Amino acid sequence: MRTVNGRLLRTPGTVLTVGAIVALLLLLAGVLPALADDFGPREPGRQVYDRTGLLTPDELTAIEQAADTVVAAGAPTIVYLQAKEADYDETLEDARELMEDWNVQSQPSARDGIVILLNLEPDDLRHGQLALVAGEAHFDGGNLPQYELDRTTSEMRAILGDEETAEGIITGLEMIAESLTNGPAPPPEPTRAEQIARDLTSGPISIVNILSLPVAAVLALFTRRLWRSRPVSAAPATPTTAPPSDLMPAAAGALVTGSVNDLQMEATILDLARRGAIVMEPENEKNKVQVRLLDPSVPRNPVEQHVWEALQAEADPDGLITSKKLSKVRSHWRPAKDALQSGLEARGWFNPHVGKQRTPLVLASLGVLVLAFVVFITAMIGEQLWGLVGTGLLAAVGFTGLVVAASYPNTTTLGEAEAQPWRGYLSGLKRSQYDREDLDLDDAVPYALAMNATASLDKRLKQASTSGYAPLWLGPTHQTNTWGTLGFYPYWTTFHASASPTVGTGAGGASAGSGGSGGSF
């Protein structure tokens, strides 16, 4: 840095120095903590990553050679050491996350990778937690079944516990390579308990199958009796594409579905956006959405006020909720859901004592499911597939009982009568996907979401997106270029996936279906 005629000039070297200092200060201030939890980059051709510096160069070379034998046996392999306080469950999750993030498999959907991850105690790197994860191709019907994984990690932990870190890892890799090449060791001889389990579950007319029949029959009758006692309305539901009243979307959705759920809270967010309280904005090129709070005076009832507070809890000082924070908003929805429930009860539309009607069926169903689990474990111990007949029968009636109990509506007879016009609206929305009736999407989408019927509008939303429609339920804007050339639809789907726990992406990565084993040493 120098001055000319009293003016401060910045040389390239000075700029770089200042930049480095600023970056260091930001790091020390905790602005970049996420980097500490990153696994770091994966290097082509490298299997072993020691982030602790514990292993010597010779040990690293020996482990790499052992890992190469596993790779040659048909399993892409990663060995990863890091200093981190963690229990076994967290370590197993780290191993699966590493397998997923680094895509440890030979090709997409092969699921044939191996990950050995050690979370070592920061103040004692010779001890910690071990997790061994085998891809589905090796674990489910392959050469690394659960008992073989357990046998391998048992040997490894014994050696690791003697503070021979490299030797423990090498032993595990050699055992894995042996199993992949020549098949797993034979399972141990059945114990007395296993023999008893086989006797109980052997054959189609086994003891457990016979005993399951009367239990299932009694629960089925109990379930039918409760379902037939639910309140119903005799009034018809006339299909329409116009909301029958100005009832808020969350209340309409609760009446139609007979219960309060998270979708109704998400619908309230869209309704608040439609009325100018908030606005959705594109966050980046990956179709992610951020939410900006605009006007706290718009929420007009306790439900909306609590939803606003839930958004506010995850907002920064400028009222901005990033896409990463958006999925956390639903953790604050309990007060809003309670307010919706109590409001419907106060109007006589919901029965505050409906839980007492459901509880006996819930308890009976849970008891049968516990019995089904016991039968299942017995069948697995005895290795008798016929035992799954009784398990399936008990599980079917048990889950049916829980579904009926959960589906038993909170509504009263008065509430059912109030719900019928909205069921007609729901019917009209569903029918609109097959005809071209006029439909106001600005009104329809929040209500459809609250009634869990957005799939019926999906085709129309895609068409509206490509034609330049800017929905009010994403915020106060009519600029067609706000959402880019593809329109709003990709951003709507990512918002819905973030805000609603009922929407999932599915499992198909490298760690899907994998098996794991390990423990402390």
Stockholm file with secondary structure:
# STOCKHOLM 1.0

chainA/1-521         MRTVNGRLLRTPGTVLTVGAIVALLLLLAGVLPALADDFGPREPGRQVYDRTGLLTPDELTAIEQAADTVVAAGAPTIVYLQAKEADYDETLEDARELMEDWNVQSQPSARDGIVILLNLEPDDLRHGQLALVAGEAHFDGGNLPQYELDRTTSEMRAILGDEETAEGIITGLEMIAESLTNGPAPPPEPTRAEQIARDLTSGPISIVNILSLPVAAVLALFTRRLWRSRPVSAAPATPTTAPPSDLMPAAAGALVTGSVNDLQMEATILDLARRGAIVMEPENEKNKVQVRLLDPSVPRNPVEQHVWEALQAEADPDGLITSKKLSKVRSHWRPAKDALQSGLEARGWFNPHVGKQRTPLVLASLGVLVLAFVVFITAMIGEQLWGLVGTGLLAAVGFTGLVVAASYPNTTTLGEAEAQPWRGYLSGLKRSQYDREDLDLDDAVPYALAMNATASLDKRLKQASTSGYAPLWLGPTHQTNTWGTLGFYPYWTTFHASASPTVGTGAGGASAGSGGSGGSF
#=GR chainA/1-521 SS CEEETTEEECCHHHHHHHHHHHHHHHHHTTSSGGGGGCCCCCCTTCCEEESSSCSCHHHHHHHHHHHHHHHHTTCCEEEEEEECCCCHHHHHHHHHHHHHHTTCSSSTTCCCCEEEEEEEETTEEEEEEEEEEECHHHHSSSSCCHHHHHHHHHHHHHHHHTTCHHHHHHHHHHHHHHHHHHCCCCCCCCCHHHHHHHHHHCSTTCHHHHHHHHHHHHHHHHHHHHHHTSCCCCSCCCCCSSCSSCCCHHHHHHHHHTSCCHHHHHHHHHHHHHTTSEEEEECSTTCCEEEEECCTTCCCSHHHHHHHHHHHHTCCTTSEECHHHHTTGGGGCHHHHHHHHHHHHHTTSBCTTHHHHHHHHHHHHHHHHHHHHHHHHHHHHHTCTTHHHHHHHHHHHHHHHHHHHHHSCCBCHHHHHHHHHHHHHHHHHHHTTTSCCCCCHHHHHHHHHHTTCGGGGHHHHHHHHHTTCCCGGGCSCCCGGGGCTTCSHHHHHHHHHHHCTTCCCCCCSTTTTCEEEEEEC
#=GC SS_cons         CEEETTEEECCHHHHHHHHHHHHHHHHHTTSSGGGGGCCCCCCTTCCEEESSSCSCHHHHHHHHHHHHHHHHTTCCEEEEEEECCCCHHHHHHHHHHHHHHTTCSSSTTCCCCEEEEEEEETTEEEEEEEEEEECHHHHSSSSCCHHHHHHHHHHHHHHHHTTCHHHHHHHHHHHHHHHHHHCCCCCCCCCHHHHHHHHHHCSTTCHHHHHHHHHHHHHHHHHHHHHHTSCCCCSCCCCCSSCSSCCCHHHHHHHHHTSCCHHHHHHHHHHHHHTTSEEEEECSTTCCEEEEECCTTCCCSHHHHHHHHHHHHTCCTTSEECHHHHTTGGGGCHHHHHHHHHHHHHTTSBCTTHHHHHHHHHHHHHHHHHHHHHHHHHHHHHTCTTHHHHHHHHHHHHHHHHHHHHHSCCBCHHHHHHHHHHHHHHHHHHHTTTSCCCCCHHHHHHHHHHTTCGGGGHHHHHHHHHTTCCCGGGCSCCCGGGGCTTCSHHHHHHHHHHHCTTCCCCCCSTTTTCEEEEEEC
//
